Amino acid sequence: MIWEIVKKAAKRIGLHNPSLHWLRHGNASHSLDRGAPIHLVSQSLGHASVATTSRYLHAKPSDCSSLYLG
């Protein structure tokens, strides 16, 4: 029943092929974008390595490495 609710909600916002992987990926990506520590996201996803979780990190146009120069 929950999956039917998710599919209907996705269709309403224009997403016609939601999947459990899509939901998992979205949750991880949004958590990392909002500053969640990567090791915690990695644990919650059950990844054996943080390197696997790093696939969910996305560079944004507003990101700039010069912001971190002293």
N, C-alpha and C positions, 0 to 999 in steps of 0.2 A: 504494500500500500504506500509506503514512504517513497519508493522509487517512482510510482505513478505521480505523486505530488511533485517530485523533483522534475520529472519530464514535462509536466504541464507548466510549471513555473519557468523552466528554461525556454519552452516554446513561446510563452508570453513575452519574453525579452529578446526573442529572435535567435535563440540557440536551438537548432533542430536536431542535433546529435549529441546530447550530453552522455557522459559515461562516468563510471566510478573513478577511472583514472583521471579524467578531467577534473572531477571534484577534488581528488587527492592532490593533484598538481596545483590547482587553484588555491587550495588551503595552504600548501607549503609556500607557494610563491608570495601570497599576500602576507603570510606570517613573517617571512624574511624581509619583504619590502617594508614592513612596519617595525623592523628592528629586533625580531625574535632571534636569540642566539642560535647559530646554525647547528650547534651540537644538540640543542633541545629539539629542534625540528627533526634532525636526523634520528634521534631516539624515538620520537613520536611516530615517525614513518617506519621504524624498524630497520633502518639501513645499517649495515655492518660498518660502513665507512662514511665519514663526512664528505669525502670526495664524491660519492654518489649523490648526496644531497646538494652539493654545489651546482648541479645541473639546474636547480630551481632558481639560482641567482640570475637576475636579468639586469643588464646595463640599461639605464634609462637616459634619454637625451639630456636630462638635467644633471646627470652624474659627470663629474670631471675630476680627474686625478689631481689637478692643480689645487683643488680645495685643501689637499692634505699636505701641501708643501709648507714648510716652516717659514 
